[in-house]
Amino acid sequence: MIYISSKSNPVYKNISKLLFKNNKRKASNSFIVESKKDISLCKDFDFEFIEIIICSKLISEQNMTYIHNNLKNIIIHDFSLNLYQELIYKKKGEGILALVKSKDNSLKNFALSKKPYILIVESPEKPGNIGALLRTADAAGLDGLIIANPKTELYNPNTIRASLGSIFTMQIATASTDEIIDYLKNNNIKIYSTFVKKSRNYLNVDYREACAIVVGTESSSLSKPWLSKSDELISIPMKGKMDSLNLSVSAAIVIFEGLKQRNDN
């Protein structure tokens, strides 16, 4: 175990950049997790660990025992309290961090069930929205989440926090809109895209066979390929003055209607 107390130390510099710079995470194919719960999920779902960072002044004996029993042969660095608190969200933490290798989130690795049920989001910008969608997908037992034309790096710390661990439990793929549409068509998966205008009430659609629910961001609609190549354009009837819901809320409403149909079938 190596004790580190200087900000000029290259290990500290690297960890700091991975936490605060999206391009650094993307270039290095690695990211940071900040709790024992997330570290346990990473291990359970076959993520590869690179380094462990602890703060010996804060870490519990139980968490230290977990590291020694479950994360053997991985380099451990012991950061001083000051360095550790520079890295932790709102100065809280359990005295444990892990540097983890990103998975290959290409479509070729996305496994399909017998009757796939998939959530797709196009061009999400807010990490919190991605995290919330992952929680919804996990709660509904979907095959996974596919992100079309992502505008933010997947393993952003805010995405990880908002997902409450579901970023590790769910299948995730990223690709262009055209690539995803081709993938769905080639696998005979119906495309139901949420769209306000010229759309069908989401309650009048059959979700019992292989299908994908497609949602766009709150600030902009779905791109033209989804509108022209979807099997159905669907919407949630609104009784108030507003014509849209929060992204994760609208996705959940449609997804759980589909889940109800599937469970009743």
ChimeraX attribute file (.defattr): number of C-alpha atoms within 10 A of each C-alpha:
attribute: neighborCount
match mode: 1-to-1
recipient: residues
	/A:1	10
	/A:2	9
	/A:3	14
	/A:4	20
	/A:5	14
	/A:6	14
	/A:7	13
	/A:8	9
	/A:9	10
	/A:10	11
	/A:11	15
	/A:12	20
	/A:13	12
	/A:14	12
	/A:15	20
	/A:16	19
	/A:17	15
	/A:18	24
	/A:19	20
	/A:20	13
	/A:21	12
	/A:22	17
	/A:23	13
	/A:24	17
	/A:25	23
	/A:26	16
	/A:27	9
	/A:28	11
	/A:29	15
	/A:30	18
	/A:31	25
	/A:32	26
	/A:33	21
	/A:34	22
	/A:35	16
	/A:36	19
	/A:37	12
	/A:38	21
	/A:39	24
	/A:40	17
	/A:41	16
	/A:42	21
	/A:43	16
	/A:44	11
	/A:45	11
	/A:46	11
	/A:47	16
	/A:48	14
	/A:49	20
	/A:50	15
	/A:51	19
	/A:52	21
	/A:53	25
	/A:54	24
	/A:55	23
	/A:56	17
	/A:57	12
	/A:58	14
	/A:59	14
	/A:60	14
	/A:61	10
	/A:62	8
	/A:63	16
	/A:64	15
	/A:65	11
	/A:66	14
	/A:67	19
	/A:68	11
	/A:69	9
	/A:70	11
	/A:71	17
	/A:72	10
	/A:73	9
	/A:74	13
	/A:75	13
	/A:76	19
	/A:77	21
	/A:78	20
	/A:79	23
	/A:80	17
	/A:81	16
	/A:82	13
	/A:83	17
	/A:84	25
	/A:85	16
	/A:86	12
	/A:87	19
	/A:88	17
	/A:89	13
	/A:90	8
	/A:91	10
	/A:92	11
	/A:93	18
	/A:94	15
	/A:95	24
	/A:96	26
	/A:97	25
	/A:98	23
	/A:99	19
	/A:100	20
	/A:101	18
	/A:102	18
	/A:103	15
	/A:104	13
	/A:105	16
	/A:106	12
	/A:107	15
	/A:108	9
	/A:109	12
	/A:110	16
	/A:111	11
	/A:112	15
	/A:113	10
	/A:114	7
	/A:115	14
	/A:116	19
	/A:117	27
	/A:118	24
	/A:119	24
	/A:120	26
	/A:121	25
	/A:122	24
	/A:123	21
	/A:124	22
	/A:125	15
	/A:126	14
	/A:127	21
	/A:128	19
	/A:129	21
	/A:130	27
	/A:131	25
	/A:132	24
	/A:133	24
	/A:134	30
	/A:135	22
	/A:136	23
	/A:137	26
	/A:138	20
	/A:139	12
	/A:140	17
	/A:141	13
	/A:142	21
	/A:143	21
	/A:144	23
	/A:145	26
	/A:146	26
	/A:147	24
	/A:148	22
	/A:149	16
	/A:150	18
	/A:151	13
	/A:152	16
	/A:153	15
	/A:154	24
	/A:155	23
	/A:156	23
	/A:157	21
	/A:158	17
	/A:159	23
	/A:160	25
	/A:161	21
	/A:162	19
	/A:163	23
	/A:164	15
	/A:165	22
	/A:166	23
	/A:167	26
	/A:168	22
	/A:169	17
	/A:170	18
	/A:171	21
	/A:172	24
	/A:173	21
	/A:174	22
	/A:175	17
	/A:176	14
	/A:177	23
	/A:178	12
	/A:179	12
	/A:180	19
	/A:181	20
	/A:182	12
	/A:183	14
	/A:184	16
	/A:185	13
	/A:186	9
	/A:187	13
	/A:188	14
	/A:189	19
	/A:190	21
	/A:191	23
	/A:192	28
	/A:193	25
	/A:194	27
	/A:195	21
	/A:196	17
	/A:197	9
	/A:198	9
	/A:199	14
	/A:200	18
	/A:201	15
	/A:202	22
	/A:203	16
	/A:204	8
	/A:205	16
	/A:206	13
	/A:207	22
	/A:208	17
	/A:209	16
	/A:210	18
	/A:211	22
	/A:212	25
	/A:213	23
	/A:214	25
	/A:215	24
	/A:216	20
	/A:217	17
	/A:218	15
	/A:219	9
	/A:220	10
	/A:221	15
	/A:222	19
	/A:223	12
	/A:224	9
	/A:225	11
	/A:226	22
	/A:227	17
	/A:228	10
	/A:229	16
	/A:230	18
	/A:231	14
	/A:232	21
	/A:233	24
	/A:234	24
	/A:235	22
	/A:236	20
	/A:237	13
	/A:238	11
	/A:239	7
	/A:240	7
	/A:241	6
	/A:242	7
	/A:243	11
	/A:244	17
	/A:245	12
	/A:246	11
	/A:247	19
	/A:248	21
	/A:249	14
	/A:250	15
	/A:251	24
	/A:252	20
	/A:253	14
	/A:254	21
	/A:255	22
	/A:256	15
	/A:257	16
	/A:258	23
	/A:259	17
	/A:260	13
	/A:261	15
	/A:262	15
	/A:263	9
	/A:264	8
	/A:265	7
